[in-house]
């Protein structure tokens, strides 16, 4: 489901970028993915800072 939403946002962003000639519209897919990433981190039942430390300690 979320994959379809990301594809839809990307497609609309590309369409309006080429139609209106504003490359600033291409930031919306990246912004949406970043916000989705933050929401998924917040949904983890561990404390936020500990979760972020764990995610970056894996690599």
C-alpha positions as CSV (number, residue, x, y, z in Angstrom):
1,X,0.0,0.0,0.0
2,X,2.7,2.5,1.0
3,X,4.7,1.6,-2.1
4,X,1.7,2.5,-4.3
5,X,1.4,5.9,-2.5
6,X,5.1,6.6,-3.0
7,X,4.8,5.7,-6.7
8,X,1.7,7.9,-7.0
9,X,3.4,10.9,-5.3
10,X,6.5,10.4,-7.5
11,X,4.5,10.2,-10.7
12,X,2.4,13.3,-9.9
13,X,5.6,15.1,-8.9
14,X,7.3,14.2,-12.3
15,X,4.1,15.1,-14.2
16,X,3.8,18.6,-12.7
17,X,7.5,19.2,-12.9
18,X,7.5,18.7,-16.6
19,X,4.2,20.4,-17.1
20,X,5.0,23.6,-15.1
21,X,8.8,23.5,-15.5
22,X,9.5,23.8,-11.8
23,X,12.2,21.3,-10.6
24,X,11.5,22.2,-7.0
25,X,8.5,19.9,-7.1
26,X,10.8,16.9,-7.3
27,X,11.5,17.4,-3.5
28,X,8.1,16.0,-2.6
29,X,8.9,12.3,-3.1
30,X,12.1,12.6,-1.0
31,X,10.3,14.6,1.7
32,X,7.5,11.9,1.9
33,X,10.0,9.1,2.2
34,X,11.9,11.0,4.9
35,X,8.6,11.7,6.8
36,X,7.6,8.0,6.5
37,X,11.0,7.0,7.9
38,X,10.6,9.3,10.9
39,X,7.0,8.0,11.5
40,X,8.2,4.4,11.5
41,X,11.0,5.2,14.0
42,X,8.5,6.9,16.3
43,X,6.2,3.8,16.2
44,X,9.0,1.6,17.7
45,X,8.1,1.1,21.4
46,X,11.7,1.8,22.5
47,X,12.7,5.4,23.4
48,X,13.3,7.6,20.3
49,X,17.0,8.3,21.0
50,X,17.8,4.7,21.7
51,X,16.1,3.6,18.5
52,X,18.1,6.1,16.4
53,X,21.3,5.0,18.1
54,X,20.4,1.3,17.4
55,X,19.6,2.0,13.7
56,X,22.9,3.8,13.1
57,X,24.9,1.3,15.1
58,X,23.8,-1.5,12.8
59,X,25.9,-0.2,9.9
